[in-house]
Every structure is written in C-alpha cells, then in structure tokens.
Amino acid sequence: MDYEIKFKPSYSLVAIRLNDGESIIGESGAMTYMSPNIQIRTKARSGLLGSLGLKLLGGQSFWVNEYTAKGGPAEIGFVSAPIGDIDHLGLDGNNGWIIRKESYVVSSPKVELDVSWQGFTKGIFGQGLFMIKVSGVGDLFINTFGAIDRHILRPGEQLLVDNFHLVAFSSTCKYSIEKVGGLKSAILGGEGLATRITGPGEVLLQTKSPREFADWLWELLESKVRASAK
C-alpha cells in the first residue's frame, strides 16, 4: 500500500491508498473518509474481550474495523483524537515495537498486537499507562500528543523517560520502571514513575504530556465548575 501523512506535526492525517483486494485495520472511530468501494467489517481485537481486557481498558473493548478495497483501488484517511503527530513504523518480522495502547491508529492485517505481554497485563508502567507489544510484518501507524521526538540508542546507552511522554521503543531495548525523586518532589514537583530504557534501539517520545495538559485545563475551568455546582 501507499500512504501519505499530511498536516504534520500538529493536526496529522494519514491517507492510505489500497489496491483492489488489499485491507487495512484501523481503530474504531479513527476513519475520516474513504472511497465508496471500500467494504467495512467490524471485529474485536483478539484477546481483549475477556474480563482482563475490559478491566484494563476502563470497561471498553478494543473494537477495530477492517477496510478492504473491492472492485478497484481505493483511498481511506485516518486521524487520532489528540492534537499531535502521526508516524509510520515498519515491521519486518524480526524486531518489533513496544507502544502505548492509546497511540495505536491503524495497521496492516499481519501486524500483531500482543496484550498478553506483561507490560500490558501487569500494568507495570503504572499511572494508568499500558504498553502493547507489536510484532509481525507490515505497516503500523501511531499517534502522539504533540510532536514526535526520536532518540537512537547505541548498545548499552540509556535514556530515562517520563512515562507520560513515552510513546514507543524498539523491542530490542531493555527497560526498567523506577520512581523519580522522593516523596516531597513527587507531591510538589509532579515527578512520578519513569522508564529507564537501554539500547540498542529507537525511542519515540511525545513533546506534550496528557497529564500536564489536563492539569492546565483544570486550572482554567476549576472556578467555573465549582461555581456552577453551587
């Protein structure tokens, strides 16, 4: 398939051109437009409909749509909810990626999302952040909140990343979760859990933090919300 990522880095949209009979799988609700000869089949992402999946995803199952071009080539566009970037990650069947579950947008049919991996099932990243192990062959498109900041780590080289800025890293990397700062700094400064990533591999960060954005938005709205509640 051919693709083009438009309007980078703040309001990105990925336009994918499918050949006749070719398919793409996208997160439910991410599609913005498509050619009329595309057929849609809605299905549940394998492994996410059990009680574990429902619990970890906040009561929502991971529904996806399979889009297939019929009777000729077709085009389809996808966007993500956050104001930010979309990027392409290629998988060759050897090495994969670890991505945050919120970052998934669309992928080829042979790309596998592993939710039995301990990074997802045990919630070891904390703070409500769950990571998914991605493998297989094909194309994967992810979104970020803000722009994408790439870091290439040499063997043994390390990077300490705030969890709310972490988007993805190569499966060739090793990682460990640790606290940043003491109790006082965690309360007053906002530090919490961080991920220490050791190369070789690539690390993708997002320049904006959902937590900081939520705190900023609440500062603007708090007085109005409290006033309306009286």
Secondary structure as UniProt FT lines:
FT   STRAND          2..6
FT   TURN            8..10
FT   STRAND          13..18
FT   TURN            20..21
FT   STRAND          23..27
FT   TURN            28..29
FT   STRAND          31..34
FT   TURN            36..37
FT   STRAND          38..44
FT   TURN            46..47
FT   HELIX           51..56
FT   TURN            57..59
FT   STRAND          63..69
FT   STRAND          74..78
FT   STRAND          86..92
FT   STRAND          97..100
FT   HELIX           101..103
FT   STRAND          104..107
FT   TURN            109..110
FT   STRAND          111..114
FT   HELIX           118..121
FT   TURN            124..125
FT   TURN            127..128
FT   STRAND          131..143
FT   STRAND          148..153
FT   TURN            155..156
FT   STRAND          158..162
FT   HELIX           163..165
FT   STRAND          166..170
FT   TURN            171..172
FT   STRAND          174..179
FT   HELIX           183..188
FT   STRAND          193..198
FT   STRAND          201..206
FT   HELIX           210..229
//
